Amino acid sequence: MNKSKRLSLKSKRSFRRRLPPIQSGDQIDYRNMSLISRFISEQGKIISRRVNRLTLKQQRLVTIAIKQARILSSLPFLNNEKQFEKGELVARTTGLRTRKKK
């Protein structure tokens, strides 16, 4: 690979500086739902520290706050509303295969 190709590859990369997910004034608490909801996926799972870009201490505090909110019923444990809809269940059961008798 010659130098011109190497330079063009490096110039295509852009490093965006993202703001930290937790500001210094934010309080990590189970009552702060606007903060907690940023760290939960659509399915209701806690997003990993690598994706969140949190420190180890912040991730532990966020995890504890999410678990406390779940226990106090402020947050659902799962967010699978589509699975429990009646139409969805009927569609899944009608597509089952049956064995043919020989």
MDTraj code that builds the backbone (N, CA, C; nanometers):
import mdtraj as md
import numpy as np

residues = "MET ASN LYS SER LYS ARG LEU SER LEU LYS SER LYS ARG SER PHE ARG ARG ARG LEU PRO PRO ILE GLN SER GLY ASP GLN ILE ASP TYR ARG ASN MET SER LEU ILE SER ARG PHE ILE SER GLU GLN GLY LYS ILE ILE SER ARG ARG VAL ASN ARG LEU THR LEU LYS GLN GLN ARG LEU VAL THR ILE ALA ILE LYS GLN ALA ARG ILE LEU SER SER LEU PRO PHE LEU ASN ASN GLU LYS GLN PHE GLU LYS GLY GLU LEU VAL ALA ARG THR THR GLY LEU ARG THR ARG LYS LYS LYS".split()
xyz = np.array([
    [0.0851, -0.1178, 0.0000],
    [0.0000, 0.0000, 0.0000],
    [0.0894, 0.1238, 0.0000],
    [0.0676, 0.2106, -0.0926],
    [0.1528, 0.3295, -0.0978],
    [0.1048, 0.4370, 0.0008],
    [0.1826, 0.5430, 0.0126],
    [0.1537, 0.6441, 0.1139],
    [0.0241, 0.7195, 0.0877],
    [-0.0085, 0.7397, -0.0380],
    [-0.1304, 0.8154, -0.0685],
    [-0.2557, 0.7423, -0.0202],
    [-0.2565, 0.6092, -0.0306],
    [-0.3718, 0.5329, 0.0177],
    [-0.3790, 0.5358, 0.1694],
    [-0.2655, 0.5280, 0.2349],
    [-0.2640, 0.5335, 0.3808],
    [-0.3163, 0.6673, 0.4310],
    [-0.2750, 0.7743, 0.3679],
    [-0.3200, 0.9057, 0.4098],
    [-0.4695, 0.9239, 0.3869],
    [-0.5183, 0.8698, 0.2774],
    [-0.6609, 0.8841, 0.2497],
    [-0.7451, 0.8059, 0.3503],
    [-0.6948, 0.6905, 0.3968],
    [-0.7675, 0.6141, 0.4968],
    [-0.7729, 0.6888, 0.6289],
    [-0.6630, 0.7495, 0.6656],
    [-0.6596, 0.8219, 0.7919],
    [-0.7472, 0.9466, 0.7869],
    [-0.7539, 1.0110, 0.6726],
    [-0.8328, 1.1330, 0.6645],
    [-0.9829, 1.1045, 0.6690],
    [-1.0242, 0.9827, 0.6318],
    [-1.1661, 0.9489, 0.6348],
    [-1.2157, 0.9279, 0.7769],
    [-1.1296, 0.8877, 0.8643],
    [-1.1699, 0.8652, 1.0022],
    [-1.1961, 0.9990, 1.0702],
    [-1.3052, 1.0051, 1.1388],
    [-1.3340, 1.1272, 1.2126],
    [-1.3596, 1.0905, 1.3579],
    [-1.3008, 1.1622, 1.4429],
    [-1.3172, 1.1377, 1.5853],
    [-1.4056, 1.2476, 1.6419],
    [-1.5240, 1.2094, 1.6783],
    [-1.6148, 1.3057, 1.7389],
    [-1.5974, 1.3002, 1.8891],
    [-1.5877, 1.4107, 1.9459],
    [-1.5791, 1.4153, 2.0909],
    [-1.7212, 1.4207, 2.1452],
    [-1.7608, 1.3142, 2.2109],
    [-1.8954, 1.3091, 2.2663],
    [-1.8949, 1.3641, 2.4077],
    [-2.0058, 1.4202, 2.4449],
    [-2.0196, 1.4679, 2.5814],
    [-2.0302, 1.3489, 2.6748],
    [-1.9794, 1.3606, 2.7951],
    [-1.9937, 1.2486, 2.8887],
    [-2.1415, 1.2263, 2.9206],
    [-2.1820, 1.1000, 2.9350],
    [-2.3234, 1.0715, 2.9573],
    [-2.3757, 1.1233, 3.0903],
    [-2.2885, 1.1361, 3.1878],
    [-2.3300, 1.1860, 3.3185],
    [-2.2520, 1.3133, 3.3475],
    [-2.3251, 1.4213, 3.3685],
    [-2.2610, 1.5486, 3.4014],
    [-2.2239, 1.5491, 3.5500],
    [-2.1416, 1.6421, 3.5889],
    [-2.0948, 1.6461, 3.7274],
    [-2.2079, 1.6777, 3.8248],
    [-2.3104, 1.7500, 3.7806],
    [-2.4209, 1.7855, 3.8692],
    [-2.5297, 1.6802, 3.8776],
    [-2.5277, 1.5809, 3.7887],
    [-2.6307, 1.4768, 3.7886],
    [-2.6137, 1.3848, 3.9080],
    [-2.7279, 1.3501, 3.9663],
    [-2.7255, 1.2594, 4.0802],
    [-2.7761, 1.1234, 4.0340],
    [-2.6948, 1.0210, 4.0536],
    [-2.7324, 0.8856, 4.0132],
    [-2.8160, 0.8259, 4.1254],
    [-2.9471, 0.8195, 4.0993],
    [-3.0397, 0.7743, 4.2014],
    [-3.1563, 0.7038, 4.1332],
    [-3.2249, 0.6161, 4.2043],
    [-3.3361, 0.5419, 4.1460],
    [-3.4544, 0.6327, 4.1135],
    [-3.4606, 0.7506, 4.1712],
    [-3.5706, 0.8434, 4.1455],
    [-3.5470, 0.9282, 4.0215],
    [-3.4236, 0.9343, 3.9732],
    [-3.3890, 1.0154, 3.8565],
    [-3.4140, 0.9322, 3.7299],
    [-3.5404, 0.9238, 3.6896],
    [-3.5794, 0.8365, 3.5791],
    [-3.5264, 0.8847, 3.4440],
    [-3.5120, 1.0142, 3.4267],
    [-3.4608, 1.0645, 3.2988],
    [-3.3158, 1.0219, 3.2779],
    [-3.2385, 1.0148, 3.3838],
    [-3.0997, 0.9703, 3.3740],
    [-3.0920, 0.8189, 3.3564],
    [-3.1689, 0.7470, 3.4352],
    [-3.1645, 0.6006, 3.4326],
    [-3.2105, 0.5455, 3.2970],
    [-3.3121, 0.6066, 3.2385],
    [-3.3672, 0.5536, 3.1140],
    [-3.2685, 0.5627, 2.9973],
    [-3.1662, 0.6452, 3.0081],
    [-3.0636, 0.6537, 2.9036],
    [-2.9762, 0.5293, 2.8985],
    [-2.9707, 0.4549, 3.0074],
    [-2.8807, 0.3403, 3.0176],
    [-2.9532, 0.2068, 3.0087],
    [-3.0754, 0.2083, 2.9570],
    [-3.1525, 0.0862, 2.9404],
    [-3.1862, 0.0708, 2.7927],
    [-3.1703, -0.0513, 2.7406],
    [-3.2005, -0.0764, 2.5996],
    [-3.3518, -0.0852, 2.5792],
    [-3.3930, -0.1032, 2.4537],
    [-3.5348, -0.1127, 2.4224],
    [-3.5986, -0.2367, 2.4838],
    [-3.5197, -0.3427, 2.4999],
    [-3.5718, -0.4651, 2.5601],
    [-3.5762, -0.4581, 2.7124],
    [-3.5159, -0.3550, 2.7700],
    [-3.5146, -0.3402, 2.9148],
    [-3.3854, -0.3862, 2.9784],
    [-3.2830, -0.4136, 2.8980],
    [-3.1549, -0.4590, 2.9518],
    [-3.0662, -0.3396, 2.9860],
    [-2.9779, -0.3601, 3.0820],
    [-2.8811, -0.2568, 3.1188],
    [-2.7706, -0.2579, 3.0137],
    [-2.7420, -0.1411, 2.9582],
    [-2.6399, -0.1303, 2.8537],
    [-2.5021, -0.1371, 2.9188],
    [-2.4080, -0.2019, 2.8501],
    [-2.2759, -0.2257, 2.9061],
    [-2.1967, -0.0962, 2.9226],
    [-2.0955, -0.1048, 3.0027],
    [-2.0120, 0.0097, 3.0339],
    [-1.9358, 0.0597, 2.9122],
    [-1.8957, -0.0315, 2.8262],
    [-1.8225, 0.0048, 2.7054],
    [-1.9073, 0.0923, 2.6131],
    [-2.0340, 0.0575, 2.6000],
    [-2.1252, 0.1329, 2.5152],
    [-2.1631, 0.2656, 2.5804],
    [-2.1842, 0.2621, 2.7114],
    [-2.2245, 0.3824, 2.7855],
    [-2.1146, 0.4860, 2.7979],
    [-1.9897, 0.4393, 2.7908],
    [-1.8733, 0.5249, 2.8150],
    [-1.8740, 0.5821, 2.9567],
    [-1.9034, 0.4959, 3.0523],
    [-1.9036, 0.5342, 3.1927],
    [-1.7798, 0.4813, 3.2617],
    [-1.7464, 0.5410, 3.3747],
    [-1.6394, 0.4862, 3.4575],
    [-1.6959, 0.3663, 3.5332],
    [-1.6080, 0.2898, 3.5928],
    [-1.6512, 0.1710, 3.6657],
    [-1.7425, 0.2084, 3.7827],
    [-1.7066, 0.3130, 3.8535],
    [-1.7861, 0.3574, 3.9682],
    [-1.9247, 0.4062, 3.9235],
    [-1.9291, 0.4814, 3.8135],
    [-2.0569, 0.5305, 3.7628],
    [-2.1452, 0.4164, 3.7154],
    [-2.0851, 0.3164, 3.6484],
    [-2.1642, 0.2028, 3.5990],
    [-2.2222, 0.1240, 3.7154],
    [-2.1465, 0.1069, 3.8212],
    [-2.1985, 0.0366, 3.9388],
    [-2.3153, 0.1118, 4.0001],
    [-2.3015, 0.2444, 4.0113],
    [-2.4096, 0.3243, 4.0689],
    [-2.5340, 0.3226, 3.9801],
    [-2.5163, 0.3271, 3.8497],
    [-2.6292, 0.3212, 3.7571],
    [-2.6980, 0.1856, 3.7669],
    [-2.6210, 0.0790, 3.7734],
    [-2.6771, -0.0559, 3.7840],
    [-2.7581, -0.0711, 3.9120],
    [-2.7045, -0.0233, 4.0220],
    [-2.7758, -0.0312, 4.1502],
    [-2.9043, 0.0501, 4.1443],
    [-2.8978, 0.1692, 4.0855],
    [-3.0163, 0.2547, 4.0747],
    [-3.1236, 0.1897, 3.9878],
    [-3.0828, 0.1259, 3.8771],
    [-3.1796, 0.0581, 3.7899],
    [-3.2441, -0.0582, 3.8623],
    [-3.1654, -0.1352, 3.9349],
    [-3.2199, -0.2496, 4.0078],
    [-3.3153, -0.2048, 4.1178],
    [-3.2830, -0.0957, 4.1855],
    [-3.3731, -0.0436, 4.2888],
    [-3.5038, 0.0052, 4.2273],
    [-3.4952, 0.0717, 4.1124],
    [-3.6160, 0.1204, 4.0451],
    [-3.7022, 0.0040, 3.9977],
    [-3.6402, -0.1047, 3.9549],
    [-3.7168, -0.2219, 3.9128],
    [-3.7888, -0.2859, 4.0300],
    [-3.7203, -0.2957, 4.1435],
    [-3.7800, -0.3564, 4.2621],
    [-3.8975, -0.2729, 4.3123],
    [-3.8844, -0.1415, 4.3036],
    [-3.9911, -0.0523, 4.3482],
    [-4.0987, -0.0296, 4.2411],
    [-4.0913, -0.1032, 4.1313],
    [-4.1868, -0.0988, 4.0208],
    [-4.1890, 0.0342, 3.9474],
    [-4.0828, 0.1084, 3.9517],
    [-4.0729, 0.2302, 3.8724],
    [-4.0342, 0.1971, 3.7297],
    [-3.9586, 0.0873, 3.7131],
    [-3.9166, 0.0394, 3.5809],
    [-3.9598, -0.1056, 3.5651],
    [-3.9954, -0.1462, 3.4448],
    [-4.0272, -0.2875, 3.4235],
    [-3.8992, -0.3705, 3.4152],
    [-3.9080, -0.4968, 3.4544],
    [-3.7938, -0.5863, 3.4399],
    [-3.7706, -0.6181, 3.2932],
    [-3.8783, -0.6412, 3.2182],
    [-3.8708, -0.6678, 3.0751],
    [-3.9594, -0.5693, 3.0026],
    [-3.9244, -0.5423, 2.8786],
    [-4.0058, -0.4523, 2.7985],
    [-4.0436, -0.5238, 2.6690],
    [-4.1139, -0.6353, 2.6823],
    [-4.1535, -0.7168, 2.5679],
    [-4.3043, -0.7074, 2.5474],
    [-4.3545, -0.5900, 2.5194],
    [-4.4977, -0.5710, 2.5031],
    [-4.5506, -0.6435, 2.3807],
    [-4.4726, -0.6536, 2.2749],
    [-4.5189, -0.7151, 2.1511],
    [-4.5425, -0.8643, 2.1675],
    [-4.4685, -0.9302, 2.2562],
    [-4.4845, -1.0738, 2.2744],
    [-4.6190, -1.1075, 2.3364],
    [-4.6699, -1.0190, 2.4216],
    [-4.7892, -1.0512, 2.4968],
    [-4.9176, -1.0038, 2.4298],
    [-4.9061, -0.9437, 2.3134],
    [-5.0259, -0.9047, 2.2413],
    [-5.0950, -1.0296, 2.1874],
    [-5.2261, -1.0290, 2.1896],
    [-5.3018, -1.1471, 2.1511],
    [-5.2800, -1.1842, 2.0040],
    [-5.2775, -1.0861, 1.9166],
    [-5.2585, -1.1129, 1.7746],
    [-5.1240, -1.1757, 1.7454],
    [-5.0227, -1.1358, 1.8186],
    [-4.8879, -1.1892, 1.7979],
    [-4.8818, -1.3369, 1.8370],
    [-4.9484, -1.3718, 1.9476],
    [-4.9447, -1.5104, 1.9921],
    [-5.0199, -1.6021, 1.8961],
    [-5.1301, -1.5562, 1.8429],
    [-5.2074, -1.6378, 1.7494],
    [-5.1270, -1.6621, 1.6227],
    [-5.0575, -1.5609, 1.5752],
    [-4.9790, -1.5749, 1.4528],
    [-4.8649, -1.6742, 1.4725],
    [-4.8088, -1.6796, 1.5905],
    [-4.6970, -1.7699, 1.6144],
    [-4.7435, -1.9147, 1.6232],
    [-4.8610, -1.9391, 1.6816],
    [-4.9052, -2.0773, 1.7002],
    [-4.9613, -2.1373, 1.5727],
    [-5.0115, -2.0553, 1.4818],
    [-5.0681, -2.1107, 1.3593],
    [-4.9599, -2.1565, 1.2622],
    [-4.8389, -2.1103, 1.2792],
    [-4.7317, -2.1465, 1.1858],
    [-4.6553, -2.2707, 1.2264],
    [-4.7023, -2.3450, 1.3251],
    [-4.6302, -2.4642, 1.3697],
    [-4.6452, -2.5762, 1.2685],
    [-4.5405, -2.6521, 1.2550],
    [-4.5412, -2.7659, 1.1627],
    [-4.5994, -2.8871, 1.2329],
    [-4.6648, -2.9705, 1.1569],
    [-4.7166, -3.0963, 1.2105],
    [-4.6506, -3.2108, 1.1373],
    [-4.6373, -3.3223, 1.2054],
    [-4.5745, -3.4400, 1.1426],
    [-4.6750, -3.5096, 1.0530],
    [-4.6246, -3.5536, 0.9422],
    [-4.7087, -3.6311, 0.8514],
    [-4.7007, -3.7777, 0.8893],
    [-4.8142, -3.8449, 0.8890],
    [-4.8178, -3.9877, 0.9212],
    [-4.7817, -4.0665, 0.7959],
    [-4.7054, -4.1712, 0.8145],
    [-4.6633, -4.2545, 0.7010],
    [-4.7582, -4.3668, 0.6747],
])
top = md.Topology()
chain = top.add_chain()
for i, resn in enumerate(residues, 1):
    res = top.add_residue(resn, chain, resSeq=i)
    for name in ("N", "CA", "C"):
        top.add_atom(name, md.element.get_by_symbol(name[0]), res)
traj = md.Trajectory(xyz[None], top)
